[in-house]
Amino acid sequence: MDSESDNRTPENHKDNLTSGRLTSACPAPIQESLAAWGRRGTETDLAVPCDGQNLVTEDVTVVEGDVATISCRVKNSDDSVIQLLNPNRQTIYFRDFRPLKDSRFQLVNFSNSELRVSLTNVSISDEGRYFCQLYTDPPQEIYTTITVLVPPRNLVIDIQKEIAVEGEEIELNCTAMASRPATTIRWFKGNKELTGKSEVEQWSDMYTVTSQLLLKVGREDDGVPVICLVDHPAVKDLQTQRYLEVMYKPQVRVSQNYPVQGLTREGEPLELTCAAFGKPQPTDMRWLRVDDEMPQHVVVSGSNLLISNLNKTDNGTYRCEASNAVGKSHADYMLFVYDSRAGRYFARHKGTYFTHEAKGADDAADADTAIINAEGGQNNSEEKKEYFI
């Protein structure tokens, strides 16, 4: 703020000044101001109230760089002189005259009942108490406080690892620099709010806030944004985000292409397909038979497994394994080859059949007997029932 002030009072205003040495029981700052008035006049003593009972004003909160408006209003005007002083008690406006050379102060309105002044391009140095004075007998004074808000200069997220592996705990830090007052930082993963730990550093009148977030990531977090959002009275909707990149081992699924519906019966073909998804995409995929060697007549082509002519020696568990840089996963398919005559029972059971694990099937000599034996145990073996769609 330009502190230069022209202390000359216009000649036509001299008669409105209160003469005399002013005395008061007011707080020291007001006493000093009143004493300054007294030095202008004679030795006449005046009693001065300090409650500014006929003056009205409001505190002002403004964002740095914006415009602050100060209003000094008189409730019951008697044509007394109104003036506005800065925190250094220099006169900004005396009635409609501006002794202060700071051109950022401009007159908005002047009348017998109001002196309203605007201050453009507000800075932190403008913060403080501004005094409205009314030259009555005795004089009156009231102050308004300008509070300057400074939004964060920058908002940055630092992430400990650009690429994480599922199951790892990673550290993220969000920093909001040079704000006033201190910023509150909130964290979100997608739409879910998370809790971080904040530290505040003060430099002169400015605050830098850093919030730390510890996050254990899973495959479901890959591609999900982590958002750092600022709560501050000087700014709305200020946020920044980083997208998580998470590596994870394959997910494996085996599907039966043929037969599309029905039982796997002797003499008929079986075709299985293995699908694997991971990050990075699996580069190694293989079929094997669990606890036994793969039958020689089984044909494996990439992700497909084909048995052109099923027989009961093919019974067993067939496994598809897939791996990438993170790890290895598998999916199993349990094959039970039914007698070729099992089809008539399949039709009778309307799309359902019982595996060899069903009640009454363990001791069956063949598939037909297993199905017939299982009929009596349907109510107690729902959990063993399999459906073909």
C-alpha positions as a Markdown table, in Angstrom:
| # | Residue | x | y | z |
|---|---|---|---|---|
| 1 | Met | 0.0 | 0.0 | 0.0 |
| 2 | Asp | 1.2 | 3.5 | -0.9 |
| 3 | Ser | 1.8 | 5.1 | 2.5 |
| 4 | Glu | 2.2 | 8.6 | 1.2 |
| 5 | Ser | -0.6 | 10.9 | 2.4 |
| 6 | Asp | -1.4 | 14.6 | 1.7 |
| 7 | Asn | -2.2 | 15.9 | 5.2 |
| 8 | Arg | -3.7 | 19.2 | 3.8 |
| 9 | Thr | -7.4 | 19.6 | 4.6 |
| 10 | Pro | -9.5 | 21.5 | 2.1 |
| 11 | Glu | -10.3 | 25.0 | 3.2 |
| 12 | Asn | -14.0 | 24.5 | 2.9 |
| 13 | His | -13.7 | 21.6 | 5.4 |
| 14 | Lys | -11.9 | 23.4 | 8.2 |
| 15 | Asp | -15.1 | 24.6 | 9.9 |
| 16 | Asn | -16.3 | 21.0 | 10.2 |
| 17 | Leu | -13.3 | 19.9 | 12.3 |
| 18 | Thr | -13.7 | 19.5 | 16.0 |
| 19 | Ser | -11.3 | 21.8 | 17.9 |
| 20 | Gly | -9.6 | 21.0 | 21.2 |
| 21 | Arg | -7.7 | 18.3 | 23.0 |
| 22 | Leu | -9.7 | 15.2 | 23.0 |
| 23 | Thr | -9.8 | 12.9 | 26.0 |
| 24 | Ser | -11.4 | 9.5 | 26.3 |
| 25 | Ala | -11.4 | 6.2 | 28.2 |
| 26 | Cys | -11.3 | 4.4 | 24.9 |
| 27 | Pro | -8.7 | 1.7 | 24.1 |
| 28 | Ala | -5.2 | 3.1 | 23.2 |
| 29 | Pro | -5.5 | 3.0 | 19.4 |
| 30 | Ile | -8.6 | 5.2 | 19.5 |
| 31 | Gln | -7.0 | 7.5 | 22.1 |
| 32 | Glu | -4.1 | 8.0 | 19.8 |
| 33 | Ser | -6.4 | 8.9 | 17.0 |
| 34 | Leu | -8.4 | 11.3 | 19.1 |
| 35 | Ala | -5.2 | 12.9 | 20.4 |
| 36 | Ala | -4.1 | 13.5 | 16.8 |
| 37 | Trp | -7.4 | 15.3 | 16.3 |
| 38 | Gly | -6.7 | 17.4 | 19.4 |
| 39 | Arg | -3.3 | 18.5 | 18.1 |
| 40 | Arg | -5.1 | 20.3 | 15.3 |
| 41 | Gly | -7.1 | 22.6 | 17.6 |
| 42 | Thr | -7.1 | 24.4 | 20.9 |
| 43 | Glu | -6.8 | 23.2 | 24.5 |
| 44 | Thr | -10.6 | 22.8 | 25.0 |
| 45 | Asp | -11.4 | 19.4 | 26.6 |
| 46 | Leu | -14.1 | 17.2 | 25.1 |
| 47 | Ala | -15.4 | 13.9 | 26.3 |
| 48 | Val | -15.5 | 11.3 | 23.5 |
| 49 | Pro | -17.5 | 8.0 | 23.5 |
| 50 | Cys | -15.8 | 5.0 | 21.9 |
| 51 | Asp | -18.7 | 2.9 | 20.9 |
| 52 | Gly | -19.4 | 4.6 | 17.5 |
| 53 | Gln | -23.1 | 4.6 | 18.4 |
| 54 | Asn | -24.2 | 6.5 | 15.3 |
| 55 | Leu | -21.8 | 4.7 | 12.8 |
| 56 | Val | -22.4 | 1.4 | 11.1 |
| 57 | Thr | -20.0 | -0.7 | 9.1 |
| 58 | Glu | -19.2 | -4.4 | 8.4 |
| 59 | Asp | -16.1 | -6.5 | 8.2 |
| 60 | Val | -14.9 | -7.4 | 4.7 |
| 61 | Thr | -13.5 | -10.7 | 3.5 |
| 62 | Val | -11.9 | -10.6 | 0.1 |
| 63 | Val | -9.8 | -12.8 | -2.1 |
| 64 | Glu | -6.4 | -11.6 | -3.0 |
| 65 | Gly | -6.5 | -9.6 | -6.3 |
| 66 | Asp | -10.3 | -8.9 | -6.0 |
| 67 | Val | -12.1 | -5.7 | -4.9 |
| 68 | Ala | -13.0 | -4.8 | -1.3 |
| 69 | Thr | -15.7 | -2.3 | -0.6 |
| 70 | Ile | -15.7 | -0.4 | 2.7 |
| 71 | Ser | -18.9 | 1.4 | 3.8 |
| 72 | Cys | -19.1 | 3.9 | 6.6 |
| 73 | Arg | -22.8 | 4.7 | 7.3 |
| 74 | Val | -24.5 | 7.2 | 9.6 |
| 75 | Lys | -27.7 | 6.1 | 11.2 |
| 76 | Asn | -29.0 | 9.5 | 12.1 |
| 77 | Ser | -27.2 | 12.1 | 9.9 |
| 78 | Asp | -26.7 | 15.6 | 11.1 |
| 79 | Asp | -24.4 | 16.6 | 8.2 |
| 80 | Ser | -21.3 | 15.9 | 10.3 |
| 81 | Val | -18.1 | 15.1 | 8.4 |
| 82 | Ile | -17.3 | 11.4 | 7.7 |
| 83 | Gln | -13.7 | 10.2 | 7.0 |
| 84 | Leu | -12.0 | 6.9 | 6.4 |
| 85 | Leu | -8.6 | 6.0 | 7.8 |
| 86 | Asn | -6.2 | 3.1 | 6.9 |
| 87 | Pro | -4.6 | 0.7 | 9.5 |
| 88 | Asn | -1.7 | 3.3 | 9.8 |
| 89 | Arg | -4.4 | 5.9 | 10.6 |
| 90 | Gln | -3.7 | 7.8 | 7.4 |
| 91 | Thr | -6.7 | 9.5 | 5.9 |
| 92 | Ile | -8.0 | 7.7 | 2.8 |
| 93 | Tyr | -11.0 | 9.9 | 2.2 |
| 94 | Phe | -12.2 | 13.0 | 4.0 |
| 95 | Arg | -15.7 | 13.5 | 2.8 |
| 96 | Asp | -15.3 | 13.1 | -1.0 |
| 97 | Phe | -11.6 | 14.2 | -1.0 |
| 98 | Arg | -8.8 | 11.6 | -1.1 |
| 99 | Pro | -5.6 | 12.8 | 0.5 |
| 100 | Leu | -4.0 | 9.4 | 0.2 |
| 101 | Lys | -2.1 | 9.0 | -3.1 |
| 102 | Asp | -2.9 | 5.3 | -3.4 |
| 103 | Ser | -5.1 | 5.3 | -6.5 |
| 104 | Arg | -6.5 | 1.9 | -5.8 |
| 105 | Phe | -8.9 | 3.6 | -3.4 |
| 106 | Gln | -11.8 | 5.0 | -5.3 |
| 107 | Leu | -15.0 | 6.8 | -4.2 |
| 108 | Val | -18.1 | 4.7 | -4.8 |
| 109 | Asn | -20.6 | 6.8 | -3.0 |
| 110 | Phe | -20.6 | 9.9 | -0.8 |
| 111 | Ser | -23.5 | 11.5 | 1.0 |
| 112 | Asn | -24.4 | 12.9 | 4.4 |
| 113 | Ser | -25.2 | 9.4 | 5.5 |
| 114 | Glu | -22.6 | 7.2 | 3.8 |
| 115 | Leu | -19.0 | 7.2 | 2.7 |
| 116 | Arg | -18.4 | 4.1 | 0.5 |
| 117 | Val | -14.9 | 3.4 | -0.9 |
| 118 | Ser | -13.6 | 0.5 | -3.1 |
| 119 | Leu | -10.1 | -0.9 | -2.9 |
| 120 | Thr | -9.0 | -2.7 | -6.1 |
| 121 | Asn | -6.3 | -5.4 | -6.5 |
| 122 | Val | -6.3 | -6.2 | -2.8 |
| 123 | Ser | -3.1 | -7.7 | -1.4 |
| 124 | Ile | -2.1 | -9.2 | 1.9 |
| 125 | Ser | -0.5 | -5.9 | 3.0 |
| 126 | Asp | -3.9 | -4.3 | 2.8 |
| 127 | Glu | -5.2 | -6.5 | 5.6 |
| 128 | Gly | -6.1 | -4.9 | 8.9 |
| 129 | Arg | -8.4 | -2.4 | 10.6 |
| 130 | Tyr | -9.9 | 0.5 | 8.8 |
| 131 | Phe | -11.5 | 3.3 | 10.8 |
| 132 | Cys | -14.7 | 5.2 | 10.1 |
| 133 | Gln | -14.8 | 8.6 | 12.0 |
| 134 | Leu | -17.6 | 10.9 | 12.4 |
| 135 | Tyr | -16.9 | 14.5 | 13.4 |
| 136 | Thr | -19.7 | 15.0 | 15.8 |
| 137 | Asp | -19.6 | 16.6 | 19.3 |
| 138 | Pro | -18.2 | 14.4 | 20.7 |
| 139 | Pro | -16.5 | 12.6 | 17.8 |
| 140 | Gln | -17.3 | 9.0 | 17.1 |
| 141 | Glu | -15.2 | 6.1 | 15.6 |
| 142 | Ile | -15.8 | 2.6 | 14.6 |
| 143 | Tyr | -13.6 | 0.1 | 12.7 |
| 144 | Thr | -14.0 | -2.5 | 10.1 |
| 145 | Thr | -11.5 | -5.4 | 9.5 |
| 146 | Ile | -10.4 | -6.4 | 6.0 |
| 147 | Thr | -9.4 | -10.1 | 5.9 |
| 148 | Val | -7.5 | -11.2 | 2.7 |
| 149 | Leu | -7.9 | -14.8 | 1.5 |
| 150 | Val | -5.2 | -16.4 | -0.7 |
| 151 | Pro | -6.1 | -19.6 | -2.6 |
| 152 | Pro | -3.5 | -22.3 | -3.0 |
| 153 | Arg | -0.9 | -21.4 | -5.7 |
| 154 | Asn | -0.5 | -25.0 | -6.9 |
| 155 | Leu | -1.9 | -28.4 | -6.2 |
| 156 | Val | 0.2 | -31.5 | -7.0 |
| 157 | Ile | -0.1 | -35.2 | -6.4 |
| 158 | Asp | 3.2 | -37.2 | -6.0 |
| 159 | Ile | 2.8 | -41.0 | -6.2 |
| 160 | Gln | 5.4 | -43.3 | -4.7 |
| 161 | Lys | 5.2 | -45.9 | -7.5 |
| 162 | Glu | 3.9 | -45.1 | -11.0 |
| 163 | Ile | 3.1 | -48.8 | -11.5 |
| 164 | Ala | 2.0 | -50.9 | -8.5 |
| 165 | Val | 1.4 | -54.7 | -8.1 |
| 166 | Glu | -1.9 | -55.9 | -6.6 |
| 167 | Gly | -1.6 | -56.3 | -2.8 |
| 168 | Glu | 1.0 | -53.6 | -2.4 |
| 169 | Glu | 0.6 | -50.5 | -0.2 |
| 170 | Ile | 1.5 | -47.3 | -2.0 |
| 171 | Glu | 2.0 | -43.8 | -0.8 |
| 172 | Leu | 0.5 | -40.7 | -2.4 |
| 173 | Asn | 1.2 | -37.1 | -1.3 |
| 174 | Cys | -0.9 | -34.1 | -2.2 |
| 175 | Thr | 0.6 | -30.6 | -1.6 |
| 176 | Ala | -1.4 | -27.3 | -1.7 |
| 177 | Met | 1.1 | -24.5 | -1.6 |
| 178 | Ala | 1.0 | -20.9 | -0.3 |
| 179 | Ser | -2.6 | -20.4 | 0.8 |
| 180 | Arg | -4.2 | -18.3 | 3.5 |
| 181 | Pro | -5.7 | -19.6 | 5.7 |
| 182 | Ala | -4.4 | -23.2 | 5.6 |
| 183 | Thr | -6.1 | -25.5 | 3.2 |
| 184 | Thr | -8.1 | -28.6 | 4.1 |
| 185 | Ile | -7.3 | -31.5 | 1.7 |
| 186 | Arg | -9.7 | -34.4 | 1.0 |
| 187 | Trp | -9.0 | -37.7 | -0.8 |
| 188 | Phe | -11.2 | -39.7 | -3.0 |
| 189 | Lys | -10.7 | -43.0 | -4.9 |
| 190 | Gly | -13.4 | -42.9 | -7.5 |
| 191 | Asn | -16.5 | -41.7 | -5.6 |
| 192 | Lys | -15.3 | -43.1 | -2.3 |
| 193 | Glu | -13.8 | -40.7 | 0.2 |
| 194 | Leu | -10.6 | -41.8 | 1.9 |
| 195 | Thr | -8.7 | -40.5 | 5.0 |
| 196 | Gly | -5.3 | -39.0 | 4.7 |
| 197 | Lys | -2.9 | -37.4 | 7.2 |
| 198 | Ser | -2.1 | -33.7 | 6.8 |
| 199 | Glu | 0.9 | -31.6 | 7.9 |
| 200 | Val | 0.9 | -27.8 | 7.9 |
| 201 | Glu | 3.9 | -25.5 | 7.4 |
| 202 | Gln | 3.7 | -21.8 | 7.9 |
| 203 | Trp | 6.0 | -19.4 | 6.0 |
| 204 | Ser | 5.4 | -15.8 | 7.1 |
| 205 | Asp | 1.6 | -15.3 | 6.6 |
| 206 | Met | 1.2 | -18.2 | 4.1 |
| 207 | Tyr | 0.5 | -21.9 | 4.7 |
| 208 | Thr | 1.6 | -25.0 | 2.8 |
| 209 | Val | -0.3 | -28.2 | 3.5 |
| 210 | Thr | 0.8 | -31.7 | 2.6 |
| 211 | Ser | -1.6 | -34.7 | 3.0 |
| 212 | Gln | -0.3 | -38.3 | 2.9 |
| 213 | Leu | -2.5 | -41.2 | 1.8 |
| 214 | Leu | -1.5 | -44.8 | 2.2 |
| 215 | Leu | -3.5 | -47.1 | -0.1 |
| 216 | Lys | -3.4 | -50.9 | -0.6 |
| 217 | Val | -4.3 | -51.5 | -4.2 |
| 218 | Gly | -6.0 | -54.4 | -5.9 |
| 219 | Arg | -6.7 | -55.4 | -9.5 |
| 220 | Glu | -10.0 | -53.6 | -9.3 |
| 221 | Asp | -8.2 | -50.3 | -8.7 |
| 222 | Asp | -6.4 | -50.4 | -12.1 |
| 223 | Gly | -7.5 | -47.3 | -14.1 |
| 224 | Val | -9.3 | -45.8 | -11.1 |
| 225 | Pro | -8.7 | -42.1 | -10.4 |
| 226 | Val | -7.3 | -40.9 | -7.1 |
| 227 | Ile | -8.5 | -37.4 | -6.5 |
| 228 | Cys | -7.0 | -34.7 | -4.2 |
| 229 | Leu | -9.6 | -32.0 | -3.5 |
| 230 | Val | -9.2 | -28.7 | -1.7 |
| 231 | Asp | -11.6 | -27.1 | 0.7 |
| 232 | His | -10.7 | -23.4 | 1.0 |
| 233 | Pro | -12.9 | -20.3 | 1.3 |
| 234 | Ala | -11.0 | -18.6 | -1.6 |
| 235 | Val | -11.6 | -21.2 | -4.2 |
| 236 | Lys | -14.2 | -23.7 | -5.4 |
| 237 | Asp | -13.8 | -27.1 | -7.2 |
| 238 | Leu | -10.0 | -27.0 | -7.1 |
| 239 | Gln | -8.8 | -30.6 | -7.5 |
| 240 | Thr | -6.2 | -32.7 | -9.2 |
| 241 | Gln | -6.1 | -36.5 | -9.9 |
| 242 | Arg | -3.8 | -39.4 | -10.8 |
| 243 | Tyr | -5.0 | -42.6 | -12.4 |
| 244 | Leu | -3.8 | -45.8 | -10.7 |
| 245 | Glu | -1.9 | -48.4 | -12.7 |
| 246 | Val | -2.0 | -51.8 | -11.1 |
| 247 | Met | -0.4 | -55.0 | -12.3 |
| 248 | Tyr | -2.1 | -58.3 | -11.4 |
| 249 | Lys | -1.8 | -62.0 | -12.2 |
| 250 | Pro | -4.1 | -63.6 | -14.7 |
| 251 | Gln | -7.7 | -64.4 | -14.2 |
| 252 | Val | -8.5 | -67.7 | -16.0 |
| 253 | Arg | -11.8 | -69.2 | -17.2 |
| 254 | Val | -12.5 | -72.4 | -19.0 |
| 255 | Ser | -15.7 | -72.7 | -21.1 |
| 256 | Gln | -17.2 | -75.7 | -22.9 |
| 257 | Asn | -17.8 | -75.0 | -26.6 |
| 258 | Tyr | -19.1 | -78.5 | -27.4 |
| 259 | Pro | -21.3 | -80.1 | -26.6 |
| 260 | Val | -23.3 | -76.9 | -26.2 |
| 261 | Gln | -25.9 | -78.7 | -24.1 |
| 262 | Gly | -26.2 | -82.2 | -22.7 |
| 263 | Leu | -23.9 | -84.7 | -21.2 |
| 264 | Thr | -20.3 | -85.5 | -22.2 |
| 265 | Arg | -20.9 | -89.0 | -23.6 |
| 266 | Glu | -18.7 | -91.8 | -25.0 |
| 267 | Gly | -18.0 | -91.5 | -28.7 |
| 268 | Glu | -18.8 | -87.8 | -28.9 |
| 269 | Pro | -16.3 | -84.9 | -29.1 |
| 270 | Leu | -15.4 | -82.3 | -26.5 |
| 271 | Glu | -14.0 | -78.9 | -27.1 |
| 272 | Leu | -12.9 | -76.6 | -24.3 |
| 273 | Thr | -11.6 | -73.0 | -24.6 |
| 274 | Cys | -9.4 | -71.2 | -22.0 |
| 275 | Ala | -9.6 | -67.4 | -21.6 |
| 276 | Ala | -7.1 | -65.5 | -19.5 |
| 277 | Phe | -6.9 | -61.8 | -18.7 |
| 278 | Gly | -4.2 | -60.0 | -16.7 |
| 279 | Lys | -1.9 | -57.1 | -16.6 |
| 280 | Pro | 0.3 | -57.4 | -18.4 |
| 281 | Gln | -1.6 | -59.7 | -20.7 |
| 282 | Pro | -0.6 | -63.4 | -20.1 |
| 283 | Thr | 2.1 | -64.6 | -22.5 |
| 284 | Asp | 2.2 | -68.2 | -21.4 |
| 285 | Met | -0.8 | -70.5 | -21.5 |
| 286 | Arg | -0.9 | -74.3 | -21.3 |
| 287 | Trp | -3.2 | -77.3 | -20.7 |
| 288 | Leu | -2.4 | -80.2 | -18.4 |
| 289 | Arg | -4.2 | -83.1 | -16.8 |
| 290 | Val | -4.2 | -83.0 | -13.0 |
| 291 | Asp | -2.6 | -86.1 | -11.3 |
| 292 | Asp | -2.3 | -87.9 | -14.6 |
| 293 | Glu | -0.7 | -87.7 | -18.1 |
| 294 | Met | -2.6 | -86.0 | -20.9 |
| 295 | Pro | -4.2 | -88.7 | -23.2 |
| 296 | Gln | -2.3 | -89.0 | -26.5 |
| 297 | His | -5.5 | -88.4 | -28.5 |
| 298 | Val | -6.1 | -85.0 | -26.9 |
| 299 | Val | -5.3 | -82.1 | -29.3 |
| 300 | Val | -4.2 | -78.8 | -27.8 |
| 301 | Ser | -4.2 | -75.8 | -30.1 |
| 302 | Gly | -3.3 | -72.5 | -28.4 |
| 303 | Ser | -6.1 | -71.9 | -25.9 |
| 304 | Asn | -8.3 | -74.8 | -27.2 |
| 305 | Leu | -8.4 | -78.4 | -26.1 |
| 306 | Leu | -10.2 | -81.0 | -28.3 |
| 307 | Ile | -11.0 | -84.6 | -27.7 |
| 308 | Ser | -12.7 | -85.9 | -30.9 |
| 309 | Asn | -13.8 | -89.3 | -29.5 |
| 310 | Leu | -14.5 | -89.4 | -25.7 |
| 311 | Asn | -14.1 | -92.5 | -23.7 |
| 312 | Lys | -14.2 | -93.2 | -20.0 |
| 313 | Thr | -10.4 | -93.2 | -19.7 |
| 314 | Asp | -10.6 | -89.5 | -20.4 |
| 315 | Asn | -12.3 | -88.9 | -17.0 |
| 316 | Gly | -10.4 | -86.5 | -14.8 |
| 317 | Thr | -9.5 | -82.8 | -14.2 |
| 318 | Tyr | -8.1 | -80.7 | -17.0 |
| 319 | Arg | -6.4 | -77.6 | -16.0 |
| 320 | Cys | -5.6 | -74.4 | -18.0 |
| 321 | Glu | -2.6 | -72.4 | -16.6 |
| 322 | Ala | -1.7 | -68.9 | -17.6 |
| 323 | Ser | 1.1 | -66.7 | -16.3 |
| 324 | Asn | 2.5 | -63.2 | -16.7 |
| 325 | Ala | 5.2 | -61.1 | -15.0 |
| 326 | Val | 3.2 | -60.9 | -11.8 |
| 327 | Gly | 2.3 | -64.6 | -11.3 |
| 328 | Lys | 0.4 | -67.7 | -12.4 |
| 329 | Ser | -3.2 | -68.7 | -12.1 |
| 330 | His | -5.3 | -71.6 | -13.3 |
| 331 | Ala | -8.9 | -72.9 | -13.9 |
| 332 | Asp | -10.0 | -76.5 | -13.7 |
| 333 | Tyr | -12.6 | -78.5 | -15.8 |
| 334 | Met | -13.8 | -81.8 | -14.3 |
| 335 | Leu | -14.7 | -84.3 | -17.0 |
| 336 | Phe | -17.0 | -87.2 | -16.5 |
| 337 | Val | -17.7 | -89.3 | -19.5 |
| 338 | Tyr | -21.1 | -90.9 | -19.5 |
| 339 | Asp | -22.2 | -94.1 | -21.3 |
| 340 | Ser | -23.6 | -93.4 | -24.7 |
| 341 | Arg | -27.0 | -94.6 | -23.5 |
| 342 | Ala | -27.2 | -91.8 | -20.9 |
| 343 | Gly | -29.0 | -89.6 | -23.4 |
| 344 | Arg | -32.5 | -91.0 | -22.6 |
| 345 | Tyr | -32.1 | -90.2 | -19.0 |
| 346 | Phe | -30.9 | -86.7 | -19.8 |
| 347 | Ala | -34.1 | -86.0 | -21.7 |
| 348 | Arg | -36.2 | -87.4 | -18.8 |
| 349 | His | -34.4 | -85.1 | -16.3 |
| 350 | Lys | -35.3 | -82.0 | -18.3 |
| 351 | Gly | -31.9 | -80.4 | -18.5 |
| 352 | Thr | -30.4 | -81.6 | -15.2 |
| 353 | Tyr | -28.2 | -84.5 | -14.3 |
| 354 | Phe | -26.3 | -85.7 | -11.2 |
| 355 | Thr | -22.6 | -86.1 | -11.2 |
| 356 | His | -20.8 | -89.1 | -9.8 |
| 357 | Glu | -20.7 | -87.3 | -6.5 |
| 358 | Ala | -24.5 | -87.4 | -6.1 |
| 359 | Lys | -26.1 | -89.7 | -3.5 |
| 360 | Gly | -26.3 | -93.2 | -4.7 |
| 361 | Ala | -23.8 | -92.7 | -7.5 |
| 362 | Asp | -20.6 | -93.6 | -5.8 |
| 363 | Asp | -21.2 | -97.3 | -6.1 |
| 364 | Ala | -22.8 | -97.3 | -9.5 |
| 365 | Ala | -21.3 | -99.5 | -12.1 |
| 366 | Asp | -22.0 | -97.1 | -15.0 |
| 367 | Ala | -23.5 | -93.8 | -15.8 |
| 368 | Asp | -27.0 | -95.1 | -16.4 |
| 369 | Thr | -27.1 | -96.8 | -13.0 |
| 370 | Ala | -25.7 | -93.6 | -11.4 |
| 371 | Ile | -28.5 | -91.5 | -12.7 |
| 372 | Ile | -31.2 | -94.0 | -11.7 |
| 373 | Asn | -29.7 | -94.4 | -8.2 |
| 374 | Ala | -29.5 | -90.7 | -7.8 |
| 375 | Glu | -33.2 | -90.1 | -8.5 |
| 376 | Gly | -34.2 | -91.2 | -5.0 |
| 377 | Gly | -31.8 | -88.7 | -3.5 |
| 378 | Gln | -32.8 | -85.6 | -5.4 |
| 379 | Asn | -34.3 | -83.7 | -2.5 |
| 380 | Asn | -31.1 | -84.2 | -0.4 |
| 381 | Ser | -28.6 | -83.5 | -3.0 |
| 382 | Glu | -29.6 | -80.2 | -4.6 |
| 383 | Glu | -26.1 | -78.9 | -4.0 |
| 384 | Lys | -24.7 | -81.6 | -6.3 |
| 385 | Lys | -27.0 | -80.8 | -9.2 |
| 386 | Glu | -25.5 | -79.2 | -12.3 |
| 387 | Tyr | -27.5 | -77.3 | -15.0 |
| 388 | Phe | -26.9 | -77.1 | -18.7 |
| 389 | Ile | -28.0 | -73.9 | -20.3 |
